[in-house]
Amino acid sequence: MKSTIRFFLTLAAVLALLSYSNSSLFPEAPSTLFDSDEILELTLTTDIKTVQKDIKEVRSCHPAQLSYIDHQNRKVSLNVKVKTRGHFRRNPKICDSPPLQIKFNPAETRNTIFRDQTSLKMVTHCKKRIKAFDDYVIQEYLIYKLYNILTERSFRARLARVTYVDSKEKIKPYTQYGFFIENT
């Protein structure tokens, strides 16, 4: 009886070790951006003032770096382009941080959560360092998620906590909520 129990305990331990070693030898491919509802922690580094002031009818793309920690706990940094977008929120009397369009280089995103993305809309906080505006972003995000439940004919969204870092180092880094909307 004792030898049978010992055998099954040994077998269970060996199987557990094999499954652990297989999972570490062959880590899962990262899911895509909209496959998870976990809050994505990101850092966006760019010339913040230049981007925020570029609100004309015809706007430019500005170089930026988007980084996050992946499922294997590695830092992933992507060279992207950012451009202000929107209409109402692009007005500086209403928002000092307009929504953004983020353009990706598909060659860089191949093994990241942003694979297959070339351009995404990012809803931003409108006014920085004011908690109420973070709450508005979360409420708008939840409306998108509710709409996803009601119909398949809706845009998927992914909530993020974005740390904005000024590449010119003239603005102190700050963190606000934002979310990505799928591009169709």
N, C-alpha and C positions, 0 to 999 in steps of 0.2 A: 504494500500500500504506500509506504513512504517512498519507495523508488518510483512509483507511478506519479506521485505528487511532485517529486523532485524533477522527473522527466518533463512534466507539463510546465513547471515553473521555468526550467531551463529553456524549453522550446519557446515559451512566451517572451523570455528575455532576449533570446536570439532574434525572434521575429521583430520585437520592438527595436532592437539595434539595427537590424537590416532596414526597416522602414525609415528610421531616423537617418541612417547613412545615405540611403537612396534619395531622401528629400534634400539632403545637403549637397549630394553629388549632382543632382539634377533639379535645381531649383525651378519652381514654377515660373512660367513666362509672366511678365508683368501684365496685369489686366489693363484694358484700355481705360481712358479717362472716365467714361460714363458707366463703367461696369461696377463702380463702387459708390456708396453714399458716405464713405468716411471723409471727414474734412481734410482737404489737401493742404499741407503746409508748404508754401512757396516763398521764394525770394525773387523779386523783380528788380534788377539793377539797370538804371538808365539815367539820362540827364532829365530829371523830373521836371524842372522849370521849363525847359525847352519843349518837352512833350505837352505839358499842361497849357502852355501858351499857344500851341499850334491848333487853333480852333477855327481857322478860316474855312470857307466853303471847300477849297481845295487844300488838302492837308498832306503832309509828308510822312513817310515811314522813318522811324528813328531806331538806331541800333540799341539792343538791350540784351540782357542775359536773364534767363529764367532758370531757376535751380530748385531742386527738391531732393529729398532723400527717398530712394527707391525701396522696393520690397526686400532687398538684400542689404539694406542699411548703408548703401553707397550714395554719395552725392552725385546727382546728375545735373549737368549744366548745359543748357541749350542756348545757342546764339539765335535770337529772334529779332523781329522788327515789330515795333509798336506804333500804333496810329490812333489818334483820338477819333471817336465815332459818336453817333447819336445826333440829336437835334436839340431838344429841350435841355438836357443835362450838359450839353457842350457849351451852353451859355455861362460865362464866368460870373454873372450876377446871381446865378442859381447854384452852380457847382464849381468848386475850385479844383476838383479832380474828375474830369470827364470820363465816361466809359471808354474802354480801349478795344481795339482789334489787335490781336496778336497773330503775326504771320510766322509760320515755321518753315524750316528747311527740311523736307521729307527725308533726306539722307541722314540727318542728325537724329531724327525721332524714331528711327527704325526699331530699336529695342527699348522703347520708353512707353510710358502710359499715353504719350501724345502721338504714337504711331498712327499713320493714316490721316493725320490732321495737317492741313496746310494753312488754315486760318480759323481762328475762334474769336467769338465775341466775349469780352469780359466785362461784366457789370461791376462797377467800382462803388466806393463809399460816398461819393459826392463831396462831402466835407470831411477833412481829415481830423483825427483826434477828437471826434465828438461821438459818444457812444450811441446816441439816438440814430445816427446815420448807419452805424453797424447794424442796429436793429432793423432798420428799413431794408437793408440788403438781405438780411436773413428772411424777413417777411416776403420779399419779392421772390427769393429762392424757393420758399415753401409754396408759393402760388404755382410756380413752375412744376414742382413735384406733385402737387395736388392735381394739376391739369394732366400730368403723366398718368395718374390713376384713372382719370375720367375718360381719356381718349388716347389712342396710339398716335393720333395726328397732332402731336405736341413735341416741343423741343425738349431734349434731355438737358439737365443742368448738373453741375458739380460745384459744391461749396468749397471755398478755399480761404485760408487765412494767409494773406499776402503781406510779406514784409517788403516795403519799398525802400530801396537803397539808392541814394543819389550818387551817380558816378562822378559828379563834380565835387562831392562832399560838402556842399553848401547847405544841405537840408539834413537834419538828423533822421536816421532811419525810423520808420514807424510801421506799425502793423495794423491792418484793417481787414474786415471781411470783404469778400468779393465772390463772384461765381462765374463759371464758364457756361456758355450756352452753345449747344452743338450747332455747327454750320451745315446747312442743307443746300 
